[in-house]
């Protein structure tokens, strides 16, 4: 069963709302996002790059790192009152207009 972005935002909000600390500050979330992106980069490098994992390194996955990034992005949006579905629509509009002819489309001669 697929979840909508609104459902994911509500689910994260329910989770965070059970703690007195609530959402981190925007600056802390930005640092956390950077940390998670670094962890994703490490996993991508291990899987596709020239730096294999050491035997003693914990097993991790690109999927889990992307999940961590999604979670912190949802936290960030929730704390600032941003509807991510609306933000997505605005970004897609930008790409569909500004970049409409930027790339070679499939099935064109």
C-alpha positions, 0 to 999 in steps of 0.5 A: 500500500502506497502512502501519500506524502501528506500521510508520511508527514502526518506519521512523522509528526505523530512520532516527533510529537510524542517527545518533549524535545519536538523538532530540532532547530532548522540549523540542527536539522541542516547539520543532520541532513548533511550528516545523512547525505555524507552517510549516503555518499559513503554507501554509494562509494562502497557499492559503486566506487573504489572504496570497498567496506572494511570487514569490521564496518557495519552493514548498511544500505543505500535504501536505509540512508535514503530513508534517513534523508527522507525522514529528516527532510520531512522533519525539516518541512514539518517544523517549517510548516511546508507541505512537501506535496505542494513543494514537489508540485512547484519543483516539477512545474519548474523542471517542466517549464525551465528544463522542458527542452534541456534533455534529449527525450526518448522516442524522438528522432 
